[in-house]
Amino acid sequence: MSAADHVKNTAEKMAGKAKEATGKVTGNEKLENEGKLDQAKADLKEAGEHLKDDAKKAGEHLKDATDR
């Protein structure tokens, strides 16, 4: 995962936390839920990036093993 992707996902998660907190303070349930959704999307993107990296590493290990 690139550092830029990580920063982007972290920023999205932090924005979601802020939105959720604002919703809680103001009693706006819709805004609170949107914040939770934003956080979940950021976590999902992060997990997808990790999965992509792991698949790439597995492919490299497989290639190395077959080259021997």
C-alpha positions as CSV (number, residue, x, y, z in Angstrom):
1,M,0.0,0.0,0.0
2,S,1.3,3.4,-0.9
3,A,1.8,6.0,1.8
4,A,-0.6,8.3,-0.1
5,D,-3.4,5.6,0.1
6,H,-2.8,5.1,3.8
7,V,-2.9,8.9,4.4
8,K,-6.1,9.2,2.3
9,N,-7.8,6.3,4.2
10,T,-6.8,7.7,7.6
11,A,-8.1,11.2,6.7
12,E,-11.4,9.7,5.5
13,K,-11.6,7.7,8.8
14,M,-10.9,10.8,10.9
15,A,-13.5,12.8,9.0
16,G,-16.0,10.1,9.7
17,K,-15.1,10.2,13.4
18,A,-15.6,14.0,13.4
19,K,-18.9,13.6,11.6
20,E,-20.1,10.9,14.0
21,A,-19.1,13.0,17.1
22,T,-20.9,16.1,15.6
23,G,-24.0,14.0,15.1
24,K,-23.9,12.7,18.7
25,V,-23.4,16.2,20.1
26,T,-26.2,17.7,18.1
27,G,-28.5,14.8,18.4
28,N,-28.5,14.3,14.6
29,E,-28.7,10.5,14.2
30,K,-28.4,10.7,10.4
31,L,-25.1,12.6,10.6
32,E,-23.9,10.2,13.3
33,N,-24.7,7.2,11.1
34,E,-23.0,8.8,8.1
35,G,-19.9,9.2,10.1
36,K,-19.9,5.6,11.1
37,L,-20.4,4.6,7.4
38,D,-17.5,6.8,6.4
39,Q,-15.3,5.1,8.9
40,A,-16.4,1.7,7.8
41,K,-15.7,2.6,4.1
42,A,-12.2,3.8,5.1
43,D,-11.5,0.5,7.0
44,L,-12.7,-1.5,4.0
45,K,-10.5,0.4,1.6
46,E,-7.5,-0.2,4.0
47,A,-8.3,-3.9,4.2
48,G,-8.5,-4.1,0.4
49,E,-5.1,-2.4,0.0
50,H,-3.6,-4.9,2.5
51,L,-5.2,-7.8,0.6
52,K,-3.8,-6.5,-2.7
53,D,-0.3,-6.2,-1.1
54,D,-0.5,-9.7,0.3
55,A,-1.6,-11.2,-3.0
56,K,1.3,-9.5,-4.7
57,K,3.7,-10.8,-2.1
58,A,2.3,-14.3,-2.5
59,G,2.7,-14.2,-6.2
60,E,6.3,-13.1,-5.9
61,H,7.0,-15.9,-3.4
62,L,5.4,-18.4,-5.8
63,K,7.5,-17.1,-8.7
64,D,10.6,-17.4,-6.6
65,A,9.8,-21.0,-5.6
66,T,9.2,-22.1,-9.2
67,D,12.4,-20.4,-10.4
68,R,14.6,-22.7,-8.2
